[in-house]
Amino acid sequence: MNEPKNISMVVDGERYRTDTSYLLASDEKSTFLFRASNSNYFVQRESGKDSLEVLSPLDAEKLYKELPKKSQGLVASFPRNHGGIGMDTSTSYDD
């Protein structure tokens, strides 16, 4: 089983860091879905070149359902879509 790498990257003016984000799901090999502290979603893919890709909540939930290893439950991962309270991630960025 592979672990996600510590990556920090700026995408569209927002910094995304795997070490301060919640791991939601993975394939335990090369794809790791995260929820950032600002409640944005992103995926880390390990290939020839490690990358982070920001996802919409809809695309993130679709990927979450496809990935076999869940690290968080559906409601905790997508509280706005499923009426949950979230994963204790209240920040100045949350609505």
Secondary structure as UniProt FT lines:
FT   STRAND          8..11
FT   TURN            12..13
FT   STRAND          14..17
FT   HELIX           18..20
FT   STRAND          22..26
FT   STRAND          31..35
FT   TURN            37..38
FT   STRAND          41..45
FT   STRAND          51..55
FT   HELIX           57..66
FT   STRAND          69..70
FT   HELIX           74..77
FT   HELIX           79..82
FT   TURN            92..93
//
